Amino acid sequence: MPFIYENHFEFNIKNCSLETVHSQVERMLSPLPQSVYADLLIALHELIINSFKEMEVQNTPTDSIGIHIYQHQDVVIIQVSDSGRGIDDYHPPKSSSQLNEAGRGLLMVMLLTDWFLTYPDFSNRYSYYIIKKLYVN
C-alpha cells in the first residue's frame, strides 16, 4: 500500500528531552493537512507524555519510544510504541471533578481522533494507534 507521506522517529527517554521530542513531532506532522494538524499534535503529545510517565515508573528493559506516522489517501495513521505495561480496556474516568487529570489524556486522544486502539506488540512492546480522517470541506 503506497503512502502519500510516511515518517518515523525513535528516541531514548534517558538521552532526549521532552522539548526535543515535541520539536521533532511538530516537524513530522508539518507536511500533513492543516485540517488535522492541531488535533493530531495534541493527541500525539498526550500519548508521548503517557509513554514517558509509564517508562519512568516501570523499570523497563528498553527506554525507547517509537513514533510512526503514515498518510494514505484520506486517512492519517499514527503509532506510538513503548515497553510500558500498556492499558487494558480503557474506560474514561468517572470523577466528579472535571479537573482530575487521571485518565484525561487518553480521553482527549479519543475525542480528537476518529479511532483509538491499544495493542501488545512483539518483544514486550505496546503500541497505541490513532487514526484521523481527512475531511474535505
Secondary structure, DSSP 8 states (H G I E B T S, - for coil): ---SEEEEEEEETTTS-HHHHHHHHHHHHTTS-HHHHHHHHHHHHHHHHHHHHHHHHTT-S--EEEEEEEEETTEEEEEEEESS---SS------S-TT--TTHHHHHHHHHSSEEEEEE-STT-EEEEEEEE----
